[in-house]
Structures are given as C-alpha cells and as structure tokens.
Amino acid sequence: MNLHFLQNTPLFHGIREEEIGSMLGCLNAREKAYRKDETILRAGSTTGSIGLVESGSVNIQVTFFWGGNHIFGHVSAGQIFGETYAAIPGKELICDVIAAEPTEVLFLDMDKLLTTCSSGCAFHNRIIHNLIRISATKNLNLSNRMMHTASKSIRDRLLSYLSEQALEQGSAHFTVPFDRQQMADYLGVDRSAMSAELSRMKKDGLIEYHKSEFALLERGDVDA
C-alpha cells in the first residue's frame, strides 16, 4: 500500500505514514482492483466497510427497473464511498457503485474505524474527526446537485454546474469528471438535448470546450 498517498487523502489527513501503517491492520484493510464498468457495490446489498479510491474513480448511480440510470455522484482517487451505509448495520444500498475506469479500492472496516483503541490514541481520534468532516462535505455536495437540477432549463443547469466546477477548481479553465452521457445523467437531462445546448452556449460566446475540458468566457449574454 502507498502510505504516502494515503497520508495525503482527506481520511488520513494529519496522520503520519508510520501511524497509518500501524492502523491498517487494525482496520482490516484490504485492496481490490476493478475493471471499467465493473460493479463494486450493488443496490440491495449491505456493507460494513468504507471504500477509499486509491486509483481510478467510481460513479454512484441509480439504475431504474425499466432500464436507464442517473449518476448521483463521482468519487475520485483519494476520496471515499459507502460510509453512510457502513455506519448503519444492515442498511441496504439504494444505488450502485460502478468503476468509471480501471480502479483500485482500499476497503476499511467501519466498526473498527469508529471504535477507538483502549489507549485512545490521537491518530485514531483524528481519523474519526476526518470522517465527520468528509460526511459534512458530501452533504454540501448533495445540496449543490439539488441546486444544479432545480431549474427546468438545460442551459441553467449547465451554467450552474460549470460555474461550480470553475469555483471548485479555482480557474475558468477546468476539466469535468464526466463524459457527455455521465454529465447528462448527473444533471438529469437528455444527452442529445444537452449537447445541442452546449453548442448554442459556445455559439453565444459563453463557453469553449473540447471533450471534458471547458472554459468559461466573459463575453456573451447569459440570458440568450
């Protein structure tokens, strides 16, 4: 396991490499690799572990009975998933966790993570603190998605999402974590209609883009 990488993740923030190494056995840490589009966790199943993405990325998606799906979240390298369900024993997942590309995941036992050792070691308390902070951040991200999809207008949904990405990445030039279909699913719109709207926004001078790379422009009429 790459302890230096783990040290720089939000979950292990503030914990030294040697401390992480001593924790992993206690947390029943185990690694597993997945192919692109392989299911990591399936709706209807339960889990007692959280997953930390070591490489690649995963999508959180809901698949409908009659076909089709919507992406509700994207988890990049260094981020975690499954913590809400792992914290509630027997709670069944309502979504699938799918590898968006070849992905490696480090699984950690939630019960062991939440149970401090007898000496109350500082680094164990620290990881619990980090987990709470991560959960709070995810709640904010869910609120952001609700904001993006609140409008009926595809343009307004795109403007909301792209503006957030620019702010999050600190630049008017940025890369989104989705391909076109995934982005349409995330925003809850038809892919063809979204692609047509992106073309109109480019023509109106609002944006430039190439595949997943976007640039927000200062010229243009947002209300056009």
Beta strands, then each sheet from edge to edge (+ up, - down):
strand 1: 30-34
strand 2: 39-41
strand 3: 49-55
strand 4: 57-63
strand 5: 69-76
strand 6: 80-81
strand 7: 96-99
strand 8: 103-109
strand 9: 173-175
strand 10: 207-210
strand 11: 213-216
sheet 1: 1+ 8- 3+ 6-
sheet 2: 2+ 7- 4+ 5-
sheet 3: 9+ 11- 10+
end
